[in-house]
Amino acid sequence: MSGSRLPAGGRVARDRKIRFTFDGKPYEGLQGDTLASALLANGVHLVGRSFKYHRPRGIMTAGPEEPSALVTVRRDEARSTPNLRATQVEIYDGLCAVSQNRWPSLRFDLGRLAELFSPLLPAGFYYKTFMWPRSAWHRLYEPLIRRMAGLGEAPRLPDPDRYAQQHAHCEVLVVGAGPAGLAAALAASRSGARVILCDERPEFGGALLSDNPSRIDGLSAGEWVAFAVAELRRNPRVRLLPRTTAFGYFPHNHLGLSERLTDHLATPPAGLARERLWQVRARQVVLATGSIEQPLVFPGNDRPGVMLAGAALRYLEEQAVLPGRRVVVATICDSAYRVALALQAAGATVAQIVDLRPAATPAPQDSWQDRARAAGIPVETGARVLGTRGFDHVSSVDIACLDASGRQTGHRSIDCDLLLVAGGHVPSVHLFSQSRGKLRYDEALQAFVPGESAEAERSAGACRGLFGLAATLQALRSRQPWPGPSSWRMYAHVSHNQNSSLQCALVDF
């Protein structure tokens, strides 16, 4: 299996080693790792099984959109939480995590035999197949089906932990602490408003926590994040809530927030609540929830070793983890090229970039394809992935070339231990939709974006469809009083290492 920790880089504390177990086997990670990044650093890719056919499942993403890496975390017999995403679990000394939906073990799962009979097991087959004799349903059929298809196991003892709740009011609630959210919180706080800023990650900064080459107000991305957070912390009218998920948007700008207080601690202080439920009533709400990278669809795209390109970049730049050694990248957008170049520079071998888009005519100068080829990475345009091969981990990828009409003209196989896919980004509009806001379809983005708001709410940044850093909210230039929902404006002054000219973007929420 592939995966390794790089000797330098990342945001992890290399002097603070953390020991944990997964399925009873001991591993070692670093302070700042998630369970997913620590497992990848130890070369562990198989983390679970699929719901019905028990196909092997790996780590697909690096955030809350993870569909496969679901685990149970156990502190003791009463403190056992199933169905946690390994990409969101912060490791601590003594963490005990176990995989789910397998028997007798993750590596040797008898439930996988169901895949051999998949033609005989269509959706809902059990409603017709297991009706007779009736006496067998409760004694045989139902226990068997539940054992085969269950996800995790709920604790049987009463929960000994304490949980708190709190009501709060503010002028501005900002959901998401990426560049757009930080800029919105700065603008509101400088106007004298009471501000609550929440983000589900332990650190504020979002995409700027990675090794972003942009400079904001003459500062590097990381320096600007530190400056913004420090200013917000000094303001007594600002409340910062890390590790806090906004889970509900109810009428009249009433939002529900879930703050995790002790799940990341090896020894939680006695008497401290495990979680806090916030019920927030806000005069204005800024949604800065970012975007979600889309996968590509092909046979075998669920195999361990298939990962979103953006997730691989995040593991590389934040936890200094190289998810694979021999990489194939399949993409329909330019963002994957930056990932391929970063992996190549970190020591991986990018065997091929497979770009579904045809070659541009005429070819632009200094394009991403030119940069990749200059770095020694083969690029094939007008090609697609036919499928993957491997038992419990991807071992090779089948790709096909397409002619101008889209017909297949040939195919070949490329050996690899990591396949990265990039299907573009779509705005995260879940909370906006929950607020009863109306979406509209953007033809240029080929995605739904926020349209007409039903509440006193504005979307900012990538969740609004603004994917460029210079096009989103960055450093505030105006110190005018907070003007209200119809004319919130911020000036973004951003420069990029590859383009030294100063870019300015005026953004209306």
Phi and psi in degrees as a GROMACS rama.xvg file:
@    title "Ramachandran Plot"
@    xaxis  label "Phi"
@    yaxis  label "Psi"
@TYPE xy
-102.611  174.564  SER-2
117.751  133.916  GLY-3
-162.194  159.572  SER-4
-93.6164  131.016  ARG-5
-74.5688  150.629  LEU-6
-70.0351  -15.9243  PRO-7
-148.745  164.986  ALA-8
96.0374  -179.871  GLY-9
80.4791  178.112  GLY-10
-111.045  17.2499  ARG-11
-86.1004  154.466  VAL-12
-92.0061  102.52  ALA-13
-71.8399  -17.1056  ARG-14
-88.89  0.872192  ASP-15
-121.751  88.5294  ARG-16
-84.2821  140.929  LYS-17
-124.242  132.49  ILE-18
-104.486  134.363  ARG-19
-146.886  171.253  PHE-20
-126.551  147.446  THR-21
-132.197  119.246  PHE-22
53.3527  39.1424  ASP-23
82.8679  -8.447  GLY-24
-94.9223  131.656  LYS-25
-77.5868  142.221  PRO-26
-137.391  171.367  TYR-27
-131.785  133.955  GLU-28
-129.545  -167.829  GLY-29
-126.037  154.237  LEU-30
-58.8055  126.081  GLN-31
108.325  -9.3421  GLY-32
-78.7137  147.525  ASP-33
-90.3108  168.699  THR-34
-60.1244  -37.8037  LEU-35
-64.5841  -47.6926  ALA-36
-67.173  -35.7647  SER-37
-67.2707  -39.1971  ALA-38
-65.9394  -42.5637  LEU-39
-62.3241  -38.4411  LEU-40
-63.9678  -26.387  ALA-41
-95.1038  10.0009  ASN-42
77.3153  18.5527  GLY-43
-96.6551  117.705  VAL-44
-113.199  -32.71  HIS-45
-80.5469  114.26  LEU-46
-125.822  -7.91515  VAL-47
-170.019  -175.978  GLY-48
-130.77  152.051  ARG-49
-70.8694  164.29  SER-50
-65.9675  -44.7728  PHE-51
-103.996  -53.2798  LYS-52
-96.575  0.739895  TYR-53
57.3103  38.3489  HIS-54
-70.7999  150.623  ARG-55
-64.4754  141.564  PRO-56
-127.867  141.735  ARG-57
-122.193  -161.659  GLY-58
-93.7005  116.59  ILE-59
-98.6693  -35.9752  MET-60
-128.338  -170.331  THR-61
-129.099  15.4606  ALA-62
-145.915  -158.096  GLY-63
-71.9103  -10.778  PRO-64
-84.4236  6.23154  GLU-65
-58.946  123.042  GLU-66
-96.7553  -14.3998  PRO-67
-120.71  -40.8925  SER-68
-81.2048  70.7733  ALA-69
-99.697  129.68  LEU-70
-133.624  166.211  VAL-71
-108.337  131.49  THR-72
-108.356  125.394  VAL-73
-118.922  125.621  ARG-74
-95.7051  -41.7469  ARG-75
-157.167  -170.476  ASP-76
-63.9788  -31.0132  GLU-77
-91.3609  -28.0513  ALA-78
-100.379  85.0043  ARG-79
-135.175  121.157  SER-80
-118.441  114.581  THR-81
-86.9436  167.17  PRO-82
60.2334  36.4868  ASN-83
-88.4202  140.715  LEU-84
-76.8962  125.787  ARG-85
-61.2415  -23.3989  ALA-86
-74.5271  -11.5458  THR-87
-114.732  -6.8927  GLN-88
-83.5292  117.885  VAL-89
-82.5003  130.004  GLU-90
-78.0831  151.992  ILE-91
-147.011  163.18  TYR-92
-59.2937  125.517  ASP-93
89.6625  3.74667  GLY-94
-56.647  131.624  LEU-95
-119.588  108.823  CYS-96
-117.746  142.383  ALA-97
-131.366  148.242  VAL-98
-76.799  169.85  SER-99
-128.576  164.23  GLN-100
60.566  45.8259  ASN-101
-150.86  153.193  ARG-102
-160.958  133.483  TRP-103
-83.9412  -15.1904  PRO-104
-145.787  168.075  SER-105
-66.78  -43.101  LEU-106
-71.7634  -38.7631  ARG-107
-117.639  91.8725  PHE-108
-111.452  114.378  ASP-109
-66.9033  -22.6796  LEU-110
-63.124  -17.8262  GLY-111
-67.9903  -15.7299  ARG-112
-60.5114  -22.0654  LEU-113
-62.0456  -27.213  ALA-114
-65.9605  -28.5056  GLU-115
-66.4304  -26.4202  LEU-116
-106.817  20.0285  PHE-117
-57.6792  -35.0121  SER-118
-62.5978  -22.9239  PRO-119
-95.6177  -0.213217  LEU-120
-123.372  64.0477  LEU-121
-70.2282  172.301  PRO-122
-59.8509  129.135  ALA-123
76.8042  14.1053  GLY-124
-61.1867  -29.9394  PHE-125
-70.2656  -20.9989  TYR-126
-69.0621  -25.1742  TYR-127
-102.49  -35.9055  LYS-128
-73.1051  -37.949  THR-129
-104.017  38.1044  PHE-130
-91.1447  -24.6948  MET-131
-128.49  144.919  TRP-132
-70.8509  151.288  PRO-133
-60.2529  -34.4464  ARG-134
-65.8089  -18.9944  SER-135
-84.271  -11.9674  ALA-136
-63.5401  -54.8196  TRP-137
-73.8045  -28.6345  HIS-138
-90.4263  -29.0485  ARG-139
-125.812  -57.541  LEU-140
-66.3347  -53.3207  TYR-141
-61.655  -48.1108  GLU-142
-58.2008  -37.4892  PRO-143
-67.5824  -44.35  LEU-144
-65.167  -42.5716  ILE-145
-63.9727  -38.0356  ARG-146
-67.6518  -35.2173  ARG-147
-77.3416  -33.971  MET-148
-112.062  2.75632  ALA-149
-71.1034  147.803  GLY-150
-114.32  102.034  LEU-151
77.6205  173.94  GLY-152
-135.479  125.563  GLU-153
-73.2285  145.485  ALA-154
-64.3264  146.933  PRO-155
-94.8522  -16.1129  ARG-156
-96.8064  157.374  LEU-157
-60.4503  147.203  PRO-158
-73.7108  119.123  ASP-159
-84.7696  -4.74608  PRO-160
-81.9803  161.393  ASP-161
-102.058  148.849  ARG-162
-132.748  141.072  TYR-163
-117.976  161.665  ALA-164
-140.348  151.495  GLN-165
-149.505  141.583  GLN-166
-99.558  143.466  HIS-167
-146.646  150.707  ALA-168
-125.514  146.391  HIS-169
-156.242  162.842  CYS-170
-77.2724  -39.0924  GLU-171
-135.283  124.323  VAL-172
-109.273  123.72  LEU-173
-110.545  121.734  VAL-174
-103.642  111.714  VAL-175
108.046  125.894  GLY-176
-116.973  41.3355  ALA-177
-80.9948  -163.831  GLY-178
-58.8662  -40.7203  PRO-179
-67.8608  -43.3363  ALA-180
-66.1767  -41.0104  GLY-181
-64.4337  -42.1755  LEU-182
-64.7594  -39.2125  ALA-183
-65.5148  -42.106  ALA-184
-65.1083  -38.617  ALA-185
-62.6702  -45.4248  LEU-186
-62.1652  -43.6911  ALA-187
-68.6449  -41.009  ALA-188
-67.7187  -35.6551  SER-189
-70.746  -17.6495  ARG-190
-86.791  -4.12817  SER-191
94.7131  5.46892  GLY-192
-77.8284  152.94  ALA-193
-77.6015  128.104  ARG-194
-127.327  137.929  VAL-195
-119.278  126.37  ILE-196
-119.29  122.004  LEU-197
-125.699  149.814  CYS-198
-153.56  143.003  ASP-199
-77.8477  -12.3511  GLU-200
-87.1827  159.733  ARG-201
-67.9209  -27.7308  PRO-202
-117.487  147.279  GLU-203
-84.5327  151.42  PHE-204
135.342  -26.4685  GLY-205
57.237  -129.412  GLY-206
-64.9504  -20.2702  ALA-207
-73.7139  -10.3416  LEU-208
-71.991  -22.8534  LEU-209
-75.024  175.604  SER-210
-77.3443  69.3735  ASP-211
-76.7915  128.602  ASN-212
-78.4037  -6.01041  PRO-213
-73.3137  157.3  SER-214
-122.95  135.71  ARG-215
-121.275  120.869  ILE-216
54.8269  36.6206  ASP-217
79.5881  -0.285695  GLY-218
-105.99  153.739  LEU-219
-68.402  165.106  SER-220
-57.8554  -45.3109  ALA-221
-65.2171  -39.2875  GLY-222
-65.9845  -38.242  GLU-223
-67.1821  -38.2802  TRP-224
-61.7596  -45.5976  VAL-225
-62.0399  -40.2357  ALA-226
-63.7862  -45.7795  PHE-227
-65.1894  -44.7717  ALA-228
-65.532  -40.3051  VAL-229
-62.6034  -41.8021  ALA-230
-63.887  -41.0857  GLU-231
-66.866  -38.028  LEU-232
-65.344  -33.2725  ARG-233
-73.6588  -18.7608  ARG-234
-83.7763  117.745  ASN-235
-68.6953  -13.1063  PRO-236
-94.4458  7.89178  ARG-237
-114.997  133.075  VAL-238
-115.235  123.739  ARG-239
-103.427  130.266  LEU-240
-127.082  86.6932  LEU-241
-75.6291  169.03  PRO-242
51.9277  38.5044  ARG-243
-128.63  125.217  THR-244
-105.774  127.008  THR-245
-83.3063  111.902  ALA-246
-109.546  -10.724  PHE-247
-150.552  136.081  GLY-248
-120.573  106.838  TYR-249
-107.801  169.154  PHE-250
-56.813  153.594  PRO-251
61.9201  40.8901  HIS-252
53.6322  44.7454  ASN-253
-105.28  115.938  HIS-254
-118.857  146.087  LEU-255
-103.963  130.234  GLY-256
-123.253  139.973  LEU-257
-115.095  114.043  SER-258
-103.186  123.749  GLU-259
-89.8869  119.896  ARG-260
-102.181  -35.3726  LEU-261
-129.485  -2.80578  THR-262
-63.8508  -19.6045  ASP-263
-95.5104  2.16928  HIS-264
-100.245  138.105  LEU-265
-68.4768  -40.8262  ALA-266
-129.659  91.8414  THR-267
-62.3301  139.578  PRO-268
-60.3971  141.937  PRO-269
-63.8852  135.359  ALA-270
86.8038  -10.4924  GLY-271
-81.948  134.872  LEU-272
-64.3998  146.41  ALA-273
-75.062  -42.2434  ARG-274
-139.224  156.535  GLU-275
-127.217  129.427  ARG-276
-92.579  118.615  LEU-277
-99.1733  130.737  TRP-278
-112.987  107.907  GLN-279
-110.649  130.664  VAL-280
-109.958  117.212  ARG-281
-118.523  144.091  ALA-282
-72.1203  -40.6987  ARG-283
-134.182  147.32  GLN-284
-125.014  132.312  VAL-285
-111.074  118.834  VAL-286
-95.648  116.64  LEU-287
-128.862  57.9669  ALA-288
-89.4696  1.9656  THR-289
78.24  -153.829  GLY-290
-137.532  169.035  SER-291
-122.185  130.722  ILE-292
-76.9976  137.49  GLU-293
-93.4112  144.401  GLN-294
-83.6106  176.474  PRO-295
-106.625  150.449  LEU-296
-105.881  123.582  VAL-297
-163.673  162.297  PHE-298
-59.6412  132.93  PRO-299
80.3429  17.0781  GLY-300
-77.794  1.17062  ASN-301
-100.403  3.46214  ASP-302
-73.3879  141.206  ARG-303
-54.994  136.657  PRO-304
103.312  -7.70442  GLY-305
-98.9902  123.9  VAL-306
-143.347  151.603  MET-307
-66.2127  141.031  LEU-308
-61.7057  -41.8572  ALA-309
-63.1796  -33.4242  GLY-310
-66.806  -42.3164  ALA-311
-61.2516  -39.6874  ALA-312
-65.826  -38.2258  LEU-313
-66.9751  -42.7848  ARG-314
-62.6689  -38.0345  TYR-315
-67.7863  -47.0989  LEU-316
-88.8809  -23.9892  GLU-317
-99.1145  -38.6661  GLU-318
-111.609  3.77577  GLN-319
55.3033  41.391  ALA-320
-111.086  129.198  VAL-321
-97.1339  108.172  LEU-322
-70.719  -15.6409  PRO-323
-160.767  164.099  GLY-324
-104.771  -34.7836  ARG-325
-121.818  114.171  ARG-326
-119.205  139.622  VAL-327
-116.641  135.593  VAL-328
-116.107  123.764  VAL-329
-112.179  128.464  ALA-330
-148.906  161.196  THR-331
-128.45  14.0267  ILE-332
-148.319  168.532  CYS-333
-77.0924  -21.0306  ASP-334
-59.9654  -29.8678  SER-335
-69.331  -22.952  ALA-336
-67.2832  -39.2465  TYR-337
-61.7379  -38.9633  ARG-338
-63.7509  -45.2126  VAL-339
-60.7038  -43.177  ALA-340
-65.5483  -38.507  LEU-341
-66.4442  -41.7762  ALA-342
-65.6626  -40.8463  LEU-343
-62.0526  -42.2293  GLN-344
-67.6685  -26.4706  ALA-345
-83.253  -5.72825  ALA-346
115.967  -5.46659  GLY-347
-78.7449  162.166  ALA-348
-106.286  112.853  THR-349
-87.8705  103.467  VAL-350
-73.4391  -28.8117  ALA-351
-167.703  141.085  GLN-352
-107.763  122.091  ILE-353
-106.479  108.178  VAL-354
-109.156  118.17  ASP-355
-65.8028  -25.2752  LEU-356
-73.3773  142.64  ARG-357
-69.397  159.613  PRO-358
-63.282  136.74  ALA-359
-70.7064  139.828  ALA-360
-130.696  119.745  THR-361
-73.6534  154.771  PRO-362
-70.0441  128.999  ALA-363
-69.8447  151.972  PRO-364
-75.307  144.381  GLN-365
53.239  44.0617  ASP-366
-76.3649  168.213  SER-367
-61.6497  -35.8414  TRP-368
-64.0405  -39.9056  GLN-369
-64.155  -40.8533  ASP-370
-64.221  -40.3373  ARG-371
-65.002  -45.63  ALA-372
-64.7162  -36.1342  ARG-373
-64.8805  -26.7816  ALA-374
-86.4256  3.68039  ALA-375
86.4782  18.6219  GLY-376
-99.3988  121.456  ILE-377
-66.0733  136.237  PRO-378
-123.834  128.181  VAL-379
-120.566  114.606  GLU-380
-93.7319  160.877  THR-381
61.8251  40.756  GLY-382
-137.397  160.891  ALA-383
-145.662  164.57  ARG-384
-86.9148  128.055  VAL-385
-87.9542  -29.614  LEU-386
168.197  177.7  GLY-387
-123.081  160.361  THR-388
-127.774  155.471  ARG-389
137.929  157.818  GLY-390
-90.0916  -74.4947  PHE-391
-103.466  5.67747  ASP-392
-161.963  146.415  HIS-393
-64.0259  134.035  VAL-394
-119.858  -22.3249  SER-395
-159.83  161.25  SER-396
-127.269  133.682  VAL-397
-96.0211  126.159  ASP-398
-123.462  155.149  ILE-399
-130.724  143.583  ALA-400
-90.7061  145.912  CYS-401
-119.982  145.212  LEU-402
-87.6305  -173.304  ASP-403
-62.7626  -26.6247  ALA-404
-89.9511  -0.736609  SER-405
90.095  5.76961  GLY-406
-85.6107  146.683  ARG-407
-72.6599  131.589  GLN-408
-111.631  -4.44611  THR-409
163.802  163.556  GLY-410
-146.948  160.204  HIS-411
-152.294  167.61  ARG-412
-113.911  140.905  SER-413
-124.305  125.22  ILE-414
-71.577  138.727  ASP-415
-163.163  164.232  CYS-416
-118.334  4.32438  ASP-417
-153.214  126.999  LEU-418
-116.61  118.001  LEU-419
-100.69  135.924  LEU-420
-123.232  142.6  VAL-421
-140.025  105.661  ALA-422
-105.128  20.7918  GLY-423
87.4792  172.387  GLY-424
-113.141  146.057  HIS-425
-123.423  142.596  VAL-426
-60.6625  143.773  PRO-427
-86.3194  100.563  SER-428
-111.659  19.2894  VAL-429
-63.2382  -49.8659  HIS-430
-67.2222  -36.7901  LEU-431
-60.3649  -44.6894  PHE-432
-64.5926  -37.5112  SER-433
-66.4943  -26.206  GLN-434
-78.2657  4.66899  SER-435
74.6507  18.4043  ARG-436
-71.7439  151.894  GLY-437
-96.8442  129.442  LYS-438
-84.4346  156.88  LEU-439
-132.077  151.208  ARG-440
-91.9708  126.715  TYR-441
-97.7165  113.133  ASP-442
-64.3026  -38.4957  GLU-443
-65.4161  -42.4094  ALA-444
-83.6221  -19.145  LEU-445
55.4741  48.6204  GLN-446
-156.12  159.052  ALA-447
-83.1297  136.429  PHE-448
-128.6  160.521  VAL-449
-59.0512  136.569  PRO-450
-113.751  -109.511  GLY-451
-83.7095  125.432  GLU-452
-82.8166  144.331  SER-453
-99.5119  -17.208  ALA-454
-119.824  176.981  GLU-455
-78.3663  79.1216  ALA-456
-141.323  146.788  GLU-457
-136.424  142.271  ARG-458
-99.1939  144.14  SER-459
-136.731  146.384  ALA-460
78.7958  -144.081  GLY-461
-64.7729  -30.2838  ALA-462
-70.7945  -10.6879  CYS-463
-98.9013  -5.0791  ARG-464
99.927  8.21969  GLY-465
-98.2747  100.788  LEU-466
-95.5946  -18.1414  PHE-467
-82.9584  140.935  GLY-468
-61.4971  -39.8492  LEU-469
-70.8547  -18.2472  ALA-470
-92.367  -5.93367  ALA-471
-106.397  -170.001  THR-472
-87.1399  123.568  LEU-473
-124.325  -114.056  GLN-474
-84.7638  130.672  ALA-475
-75.1671  132.013  LEU-476
-106.844  -21.8481  ARG-477
-102.759  133.885  SER-478
-107.462  26.676  ARG-479
-69.3592  154.031  GLN-480
-56.8972  151.863  PRO-481
-59.7061  114.769  TRP-482
-84.7987  -18.0248  PRO-483
117.204  169.339  GLY-484
-67.7758  -21.9377  PRO-485
-82.7285  -13.9837  SER-486
-144.794  35.1324  SER-487
-67.5088  126.568  TRP-488
-139.122  144.087  ARG-489
-138.914  143.939  MET-490
-97.8223  130.76  TYR-491
-110.587  123.526  ALA-492
-116.21  106.468  HIS-493
-131.896  135.509  VAL-494
-122.883  155.734  SER-495
-125.082  144.986  HIS-496
-59.5897  -34.8802  ASN-497
-83.8964  -6.88981  GLN-498
-146.865  99.2357  ASN-499
-74.3055  -9.99639  SER-500
-68.2436  143.442  SER-501
-78.4871  128.946  LEU-502
-108.74  136.133  GLN-503
-123.746  136.3  CYS-504
-131.859  126.452  ALA-505
-97.7038  122.142  LEU-506
-118.982  126.727  VAL-507
-93.3174  133.846  ASP-508
